Amino acid sequence: MFVGERISLPLRLFLVNFSSLLSLLSFLFFVAACLSKATAVSLPLIGALYIFYYSKENKLSSYMPLLPYFVVSLIVGYVAIVAQTDISAIKTSNAIPWLWKPVLAMYNLGIYLFQHMIPAQLQTYYRYPDNIGEILLHMILVVFVTTVSGIFLLSRIGNKVLSFVFITGVIAIVPVLQLIPVGDALRADRYTYLPSVAWCALPFMILNIFPKLNVKYVYLIGMVYIILVSVITYRLLPSWQNSETLWKRSITENPKWYSAYN
């Protein structure tokens, strides 16, 4: 509860009266954030979600203060797509047909969530498959498990703050789920920095659904988990010492990724 309240606190400043100084500063910081990292375009959607969850009068007028933010998001998104197209970063033909892009996005979301909880099979580079058949069965399985698990968690949880925070993390990662295929990487761990802050609510969601769990055992599991991820992090550090160690590991993980040999 405490964590959820603290995460949602900046959004309360984000949605104050638009004529106030705080709102002006909020808008300027949002523009700066978009210019720094285009993935910030998802913030207005999070603001709309906040209004939907917490506004006493959920009317259309309640969303009007967000209109300038959405305008900026659309402009920044359009410019980013045009710029990426000009440098041929957006791939119009690859192993995943366009009709499968929504499924691919759900697949990436499922993998991101899984690796957030269990940091296994982490790589420096996640390349696209040569053809969709390579990952089709795995993709369908992950999408099914992600959908069922998400519906279960959100239907069983009775805490508005926790469900809000969890959905916030999902919205924050939507721009990088490869609905629009930018670059040759299928995923990148660095994209989860912001969503991971929200997804830290997952253990609290589980505790909320299963209140009879022994708190002592939960603390013990939490301590073991922290030790585990610390060990994993320590083992990965040598790969990031310099360019040579990074590319050597990339080649070991993806022998068919010929760009890594250059």
C-alpha positions as CSV (number, residue, x, y, z in Angstrom):
1,M,0.0,0.0,0.0
2,F,2.8,2.4,1.0
3,V,4.7,1.7,-2.2
4,G,1.6,2.1,-4.3
5,E,0.7,5.4,-2.8
6,R,4.3,6.7,-3.3
7,I,4.4,5.6,-7.0
8,S,1.0,7.3,-7.7
9,L,1.9,10.5,-5.8
10,P,3.7,12.2,-8.8
11,L,0.6,11.6,-10.9
12,R,-1.5,13.7,-8.4
13,L,0.9,16.6,-9.2
14,F,0.6,15.7,-12.9
15,L,-3.2,16.1,-12.8
16,V,-3.7,19.2,-10.7
17,N,-5.6,22.3,-12.1
18,F,-4.1,23.0,-15.5
19,S,-3.9,26.7,-14.8
20,S,-1.6,26.3,-11.9
21,L,2.2,26.7,-11.9
22,L,2.6,23.0,-11.0
23,S,0.7,22.0,-14.1
24,L,2.8,24.3,-16.3
25,L,6.0,22.8,-14.8
26,S,4.6,19.3,-15.3
27,F,3.9,20.0,-18.9
28,L,7.4,21.5,-19.5
29,F,9.0,18.5,-17.8
30,F,6.9,16.2,-19.9
31,V,8.1,17.9,-23.1
32,A,11.7,17.6,-21.9
33,A,11.2,13.9,-21.1
34,C,9.8,13.3,-24.6
35,L,12.8,15.1,-26.2
36,S,15.1,13.0,-24.0
37,K,13.5,9.6,-24.5
38,A,10.5,9.1,-26.9
39,T,9.1,6.3,-24.7
40,A,7.8,9.0,-22.4
41,V,4.9,9.5,-24.8
42,S,3.0,6.8,-22.8
43,L,2.7,9.1,-19.7
44,P,-0.6,10.8,-20.8
45,L,-2.2,7.3,-21.0
46,I,-1.0,6.7,-17.4
47,G,-2.6,10.1,-16.5
48,A,-5.8,9.0,-18.1
49,L,-5.7,5.8,-16.2
50,Y,-5.2,7.7,-13.0
51,I,-8.3,9.8,-13.7
52,F,-10.3,6.7,-14.5
53,Y,-9.3,5.1,-11.3
54,Y,-9.5,8.0,-8.8
55,S,-11.6,10.8,-10.3
56,K,-14.8,11.3,-8.3
57,E,-16.6,12.5,-11.4
58,N,-15.3,10.4,-14.3
59,K,-16.5,12.7,-17.0
60,L,-15.0,13.6,-20.4
61,S,-14.1,17.1,-19.0
62,S,-11.9,15.4,-16.4
63,Y,-9.6,14.3,-19.2
64,M,-9.3,17.7,-20.9
65,P,-6.2,18.8,-19.0
66,L,-4.4,15.9,-20.6
67,L,-5.1,17.1,-24.1
68,P,-1.9,19.1,-24.5
69,Y,0.1,16.1,-23.3
70,F,-1.6,13.8,-25.9
71,V,-0.8,16.4,-28.6
72,V,2.8,16.4,-27.7
73,S,2.9,12.6,-27.6
74,L,1.4,12.3,-31.1
75,I,3.9,14.9,-32.5
76,V,6.9,13.2,-30.8
77,G,5.7,9.8,-31.9
78,Y,5.2,10.9,-35.5
79,V,8.6,12.6,-35.6
80,A,10.3,9.5,-34.1
81,I,8.7,7.2,-36.7
82,V,9.6,9.4,-39.6
83,A,13.2,9.8,-38.3
84,Q,13.6,6.0,-37.8
85,T,12.2,5.4,-41.2
86,D,14.6,7.8,-42.8
87,I,17.6,5.9,-41.3
88,S,16.0,2.5,-42.2
89,A,15.7,1.5,-38.5
90,I,12.0,0.6,-39.0
91,K,11.9,-2.8,-40.7
92,T,9.0,-3.2,-43.1
93,S,9.9,-6.8,-44.0
94,N,11.2,-9.3,-41.4
95,A,10.3,-12.7,-40.0
96,I,7.2,-11.6,-38.2
97,P,4.2,-10.7,-40.6
98,W,2.3,-7.5,-39.7
99,L,-0.8,-9.5,-38.7
100,W,1.2,-11.2,-36.0
101,K,2.6,-7.9,-34.5
102,P,-0.1,-7.7,-31.8
103,V,0.7,-11.3,-30.8
104,L,4.4,-10.5,-30.8
105,A,3.7,-7.5,-28.6
106,M,1.9,-9.7,-26.1
107,Y,4.7,-12.2,-26.3
108,N,7.3,-9.6,-25.5
109,L,5.2,-8.3,-22.6
110,G,5.0,-11.8,-21.2
111,I,8.8,-12.3,-21.5
112,Y,9.4,-8.9,-19.9
113,L,7.2,-9.8,-17.0
114,F,8.7,-13.2,-16.6
115,Q,12.2,-12.0,-16.6
116,H,11.3,-9.2,-14.2
117,M,10.3,-11.8,-11.7
118,I,12.8,-14.5,-12.7
119,P,15.9,-13.0,-14.4
120,A,16.7,-16.1,-16.5
121,Q,18.1,-16.4,-20.0
122,L,19.2,-12.8,-20.0
123,Q,21.1,-11.8,-23.1
124,T,23.0,-8.7,-24.4
125,Y,21.0,-8.9,-27.6
126,Y,17.7,-10.6,-28.4
127,R,17.7,-11.0,-32.2
128,Y,14.6,-11.5,-34.4
129,P,14.1,-15.1,-35.5
130,D,14.9,-16.0,-39.2
131,N,11.3,-17.1,-39.6
132,I,8.2,-17.0,-37.4
133,G,8.2,-20.8,-37.1
134,E,11.2,-20.7,-34.8
135,I,9.2,-19.1,-32.0
136,L,5.6,-19.7,-33.0
137,L,4.8,-22.4,-30.5
138,H,6.7,-20.6,-27.7
139,M,5.0,-17.3,-28.6
140,I,1.5,-18.8,-28.5
141,L,2.2,-20.4,-25.1
142,V,3.6,-17.3,-23.6
143,V,0.7,-15.2,-24.8
144,F,-1.8,-17.7,-23.4
145,V,-0.1,-17.8,-20.0
146,T,0.3,-14.0,-19.9
147,T,-3.4,-13.4,-20.8
148,V,-4.7,-16.0,-18.3
149,S,-2.4,-14.8,-15.5
150,G,-3.2,-11.1,-16.1
151,I,-7.0,-11.8,-16.1
152,F,-6.6,-13.8,-12.9
153,L,-4.6,-11.2,-11.1
154,L,-6.7,-8.2,-12.0
155,S,-10.0,-10.1,-11.4
156,R,-8.9,-11.4,-8.0
157,I,-7.1,-8.4,-6.6
158,G,-9.3,-6.2,-4.5
159,N,-6.8,-3.3,-4.1
160,K,-7.2,-0.4,-6.5
161,V,-3.8,1.0,-5.9
162,L,-2.0,-2.2,-6.7
163,S,-4.0,-2.9,-9.9
164,F,-3.4,0.7,-11.0
165,V,0.4,0.4,-10.4
166,F,0.6,-2.9,-12.3
167,I,-1.3,-1.5,-15.3
168,T,0.9,1.6,-15.2
169,G,3.9,-0.6,-15.8
170,V,2.2,-2.3,-18.8
171,I,1.3,1.1,-20.3
172,A,4.9,2.3,-19.8
173,I,6.4,-0.5,-21.8
174,V,3.8,-0.5,-24.7
175,P,5.9,1.8,-27.0
176,V,8.8,-0.7,-27.0
177,L,6.8,-4.0,-27.5
178,Q,7.7,-3.9,-31.2
179,L,4.2,-3.2,-32.6
180,I,6.2,-1.0,-34.9
181,P,9.5,-3.0,-35.5
182,V,12.3,-0.5,-34.7
183,G,15.8,-1.9,-35.2
184,D,16.9,-5.6,-35.3
185,A,16.4,-6.4,-31.6
186,L,13.3,-8.2,-30.6
187,R,13.6,-7.0,-27.0
188,A,16.1,-5.0,-24.8
189,D,16.4,-5.3,-21.0
190,R,17.0,-1.6,-20.7
191,Y,13.4,-0.9,-21.8
192,T,12.1,-2.2,-18.5
193,Y,13.8,0.3,-16.2
194,L,10.6,2.5,-15.8
195,P,8.0,-0.4,-15.9
196,S,10.0,-2.3,-13.3
197,V,9.3,0.4,-10.7
198,A,5.6,-0.3,-11.1
199,W,6.0,-4.1,-11.5
200,C,7.5,-4.2,-8.0
201,A,3.9,-4.2,-6.9
202,L,3.5,-7.8,-8.1
203,P,4.5,-9.4,-4.8
204,F,2.0,-7.1,-3.0
205,M,-0.7,-8.2,-5.5
206,I,0.0,-11.8,-4.7
207,L,-0.1,-11.1,-0.9
208,N,-3.3,-9.2,-1.4
209,I,-4.9,-12.2,-3.2
210,F,-3.6,-14.7,-0.7
211,P,-3.8,-12.9,2.7
212,K,-3.3,-16.2,4.6
213,L,0.3,-16.6,3.5
214,N,2.7,-16.6,6.4
215,V,4.5,-13.2,6.4
216,K,7.6,-14.8,7.9
217,Y,8.0,-17.2,5.0
218,V,7.3,-14.3,2.6
219,Y,10.2,-12.3,4.1
220,L,12.4,-15.4,3.9
221,I,11.6,-16.0,0.3
222,G,12.2,-12.3,-0.4
223,M,15.7,-12.4,1.2
224,V,16.6,-15.5,-0.8
225,Y,15.3,-13.8,-4.0
226,I,17.4,-10.7,-3.3
227,I,20.5,-12.8,-2.8
228,L,19.7,-14.7,-6.0
229,V,19.4,-11.6,-8.2
230,S,22.5,-10.1,-6.7
231,V,24.5,-13.3,-7.7
232,I,23.0,-13.2,-11.2
233,T,24.0,-9.5,-11.5
234,Y,27.5,-10.2,-10.2
235,R,28.0,-13.0,-12.8
236,L,26.8,-10.7,-15.6
237,L,29.1,-7.8,-14.8
238,P,32.3,-9.2,-16.6
239,S,30.4,-9.1,-19.9
240,W,30.0,-5.4,-19.6
241,Q,33.6,-4.4,-18.8
242,N,34.4,-3.3,-22.3
243,S,33.3,-3.6,-26.0
244,E,35.3,-6.8,-26.5
245,T,33.7,-8.7,-23.6
246,L,30.3,-7.5,-24.6
247,W,30.6,-8.6,-28.2
248,K,32.2,-11.9,-27.3
249,R,29.2,-12.7,-25.1
250,S,26.8,-11.5,-27.9
251,I,28.5,-13.9,-30.4
252,T,28.3,-16.8,-27.9
253,E,24.6,-16.1,-27.4
254,N,23.8,-15.4,-31.0
255,P,26.3,-17.1,-33.4
256,K,24.1,-16.2,-36.4
257,W,24.1,-12.5,-35.6
258,Y,26.8,-11.5,-38.0
259,S,26.8,-7.8,-37.1
260,A,28.4,-8.7,-33.8
261,Y,31.5,-10.0,-35.7
262,N,32.3,-6.6,-37.2
